[in-house]
Amino acid sequence: MSLKNVREKIVQKANDIPEEILTQWDRWYVEKNYKKNKLYKLLFFLREKGADLNKFFDQEIKESKQKKDG
């Protein structure tokens, strides 16, 4: 499954991604070449070794929301 297909399940339109995160060209490049990306390779390696990345990111999101609220 390509990154584009995964992204489309989460964000229907590429234009819904805020411009400060990715420009249109960046979206296209990342969706076509993500397997060459060092961050992708690192996350893939960690996941292969059994790291629970979802739990980690869920915790980071929770802490970020708490900082914004309080």
C-alpha positions in Angstrom: 0.0 0.0 0.0 1.4 3.4 -0.9 1.7 6.3 1.4 -0.8 8.2 -0.8 -3.4 5.5 -0.1 -2.8 5.6 3.6 -3.0 9.4 3.6 -6.2 9.4 1.7 -7.8 7.2 4.3 -7.0 9.8 7.0 -7.1 13.1 5.0 -9.4 12.8 2.0 -8.0 15.8 0.1 -4.3 16.6 -0.1 -5.3 20.3 0.1 -6.7 19.7 3.6 -3.1 19.3 4.9 -2.0 22.8 6.2 0.4 24.6 3.9 2.8 25.2 6.8 3.3 21.4 7.1 3.8 20.5 3.4 3.6 22.4 0.1 1.9 20.7 -2.8 5.2 19.6 -4.3 6.4 18.3 -0.9 3.2 16.1 -0.7 3.8 14.7 -4.1 7.5 14.0 -3.5 6.9 12.4 -0.1 4.1 10.2 -1.4 6.3 9.0 -4.3 9.6 8.7 -2.4 8.8 8.0 1.2 10.8 4.7 1.3 14.0 6.7 0.8 13.3 9.0 3.7 15.5 8.5 6.7 12.7 9.1 9.2 10.6 6.4 7.4 13.5 4.0 7.6 14.0 4.8 11.4 10.3 4.4 12.2 10.2 1.2 10.1 13.3 -0.2 12.0 11.8 0.6 15.4 8.5 -0.9 14.5 10.2 -4.0 13.2 12.0 -4.4 16.5 8.7 -4.2 18.4 8.4 -0.6 19.4 4.9 0.5 20.1 4.9 3.8 18.1 1.2 4.4 18.4 1.4 4.4 22.2 4.3 6.8 22.0 2.6 9.2 19.7 -0.7 9.0 21.6 1.2 10.0 24.8 2.9 12.9 23.0 -0.5 14.1 21.6 -2.1 13.8 25.1 0.7 15.8 26.7 0.6 18.4 23.9 -3.2 18.9 24.5 -2.7 19.2 28.2 -0.1 22.0 27.6 -2.5 23.9 25.4 -5.4 23.6 27.8 -3.6 24.4 31.0 
